[in-house]
Every structure is written in structure tokens, then in C-alpha cells.
Amino acid sequence: MAFEFTDTNFQEAAIESDKLVVVDFWAEWCGPCRMVTPIIDDLAQEYDGKAVIGKVNVDHNSGVSMKYGVRSIPTILFLKNGEVVDKHVGATTKAVLEQKMAAHM
């Protein structure tokens, strides 16, 4: 399962991480988000210990969502050393996400 980022733990779990961080901004009512969820869960398992991969429920964590200007979901941010290094908006494939991850690991 993917890590659950919240407004409360985001600073420590994502910004201060020394690993690549992949954050999926989603909501339960979002169809494309539900398509991406199994991909995020697979990546979280496959990259355990190498990257931090998780999800932010935008309905429950508006602070993080607003900070990064998330206006469409799913939005997937890639953070390295606390900075956004890449971004993907909309449904996507596992191969696309792995390619983006490889570029920053």
C-alpha cells in the first residue's frame, strides 16, 4: 500500500525525505484517480526503501493541495530534496511513472 500523506505529516515524510518522493493527489470520487491507485500501490511496493510513494486525499488535506497548486486530479508530483522536479496531471501508465522516477533517482 502507498504511504498516506497528510497536511500534518507532509513536511517530515516528503519535504525532509532524502529519497525521491512520488505524491499522488487524488479523491475517492475521481474516476481517473481510481485507475491510477493500483499503479501507485504497485510502485510503492516495488520501490520500498528506494523511494517514498504515497497519496494525498485532496478532500481531507487541502493545505498540501493548495501549497502545490493542485487544480486537477490526479496530479502526481515528483519531489527531490524537498523541491518539485517533475509533475504529471491526469491518468497515466506505470511505464510513464517509472520513466519519470528513473530520471530522478
C-alpha positions as CSV (number, residue, x, y, z in Angstrom):
1,M,0.0,0.0,0.0
2,A,1.1,3.5,-0.7
3,F,2.0,5.9,2.1
4,E,-0.8,8.2,3.2
5,F,0.5,11.8,3.2
6,T,-1.5,14.4,5.2
7,D,-1.2,18.1,5.9
8,T,0.2,17.0,9.3
9,N,3.0,14.6,8.1
10,F,3.9,16.1,4.7
11,Q,6.8,18.2,5.9
12,E,8.6,15.3,7.6
13,A,7.6,12.5,5.2
14,A,8.0,14.3,1.9
15,I,9.9,17.5,2.1
16,E,12.6,16.3,4.5
17,S,13.0,12.9,2.9
18,D,16.4,12.0,1.4
19,K,14.8,9.8,-1.2
20,L,12.7,10.5,-4.3
21,V,9.2,11.2,-3.2
22,V,6.2,10.5,-5.5
23,V,2.9,12.1,-4.4
24,D,-0.4,11.2,-6.0
25,F,-3.1,13.9,-5.3
26,W,-6.5,12.1,-5.5
27,A,-10.1,11.9,-4.3
28,E,-12.4,9.0,-3.8
29,W,-15.0,10.4,-6.2
30,C,-12.4,10.8,-9.1
31,G,-12.7,8.1,-11.8
32,P,-9.2,8.6,-13.3
33,C,-7.8,8.6,-9.7
34,R,-9.2,5.1,-9.2
35,M,-7.4,4.0,-12.4
36,V,-4.1,5.3,-11.1
37,T,-4.4,3.9,-7.5
38,P,-3.3,0.3,-8.3
39,I,-0.3,1.6,-10.2
40,I,0.7,3.8,-7.2
41,D,0.3,0.8,-4.9
42,D,2.4,-1.4,-7.1
43,L,5.2,1.2,-7.3
44,A,5.1,1.7,-3.5
45,Q,5.7,-2.0,-3.1
46,E,8.4,-2.3,-5.8
47,Y,10.3,0.7,-4.7
48,D,10.0,0.2,-1.0
49,G,13.2,1.5,0.6
50,K,14.3,3.3,-2.6
51,A,11.6,5.9,-2.9
52,V,8.7,7.2,-0.8
53,I,5.5,6.7,-2.8
54,G,2.2,7.8,-1.5
55,K,-1.1,9.6,-1.8
56,V,-2.8,12.8,-0.6
57,N,-6.6,12.8,-0.4
58,V,-7.4,16.4,-1.6
59,D,-10.7,16.4,0.2
60,H,-9.1,15.8,3.6
61,N,-5.8,17.7,3.1
62,S,-6.4,21.0,1.4
63,G,-3.3,22.6,2.9
64,V,-0.8,20.5,0.9
65,S,-3.0,20.6,-2.2
66,M,-3.2,24.4,-2.1
67,K,0.5,24.8,-1.4
68,Y,1.3,22.9,-4.7
69,G,-1.5,24.5,-6.7
70,V,-3.2,21.2,-7.4
71,R,-6.3,22.1,-9.5
72,S,-6.9,18.8,-11.4
73,I,-6.7,15.3,-10.1
74,P,-5.0,13.0,-10.4
75,T,-1.8,15.1,-10.1
76,I,1.4,13.3,-9.4
77,L,4.4,15.3,-8.2
78,F,7.9,14.1,-8.0
79,L,10.0,15.7,-5.2
80,K,13.7,15.5,-4.7
81,N,15.4,17.3,-1.7
82,G,12.1,19.0,-1.0
83,E,11.7,20.5,-4.4
84,V,9.3,19.5,-7.2
85,V,11.4,18.1,-10.0
86,D,8.6,16.7,-12.2
87,K,4.8,16.6,-12.5
88,H,2.2,14.6,-14.3
89,V,-1.5,15.6,-14.5
90,G,-4.2,13.1,-15.4
91,A,-4.4,9.3,-15.7
92,T,-1.2,7.6,-16.8
93,T,0.6,4.2,-17.1
94,K,3.0,2.6,-14.8
95,A,5.7,2.8,-17.6
96,V,5.4,6.6,-17.8
97,L,5.7,7.0,-14.0
98,E,8.7,4.6,-13.8
99,Q,10.4,6.5,-16.6
100,K,9.9,9.8,-14.7
101,M,11.2,8.2,-11.5
102,A,14.3,6.7,-13.2
103,A,15.2,10.2,-14.4
104,H,15.4,11.5,-10.8
105,M,16.7,8.6,-8.8
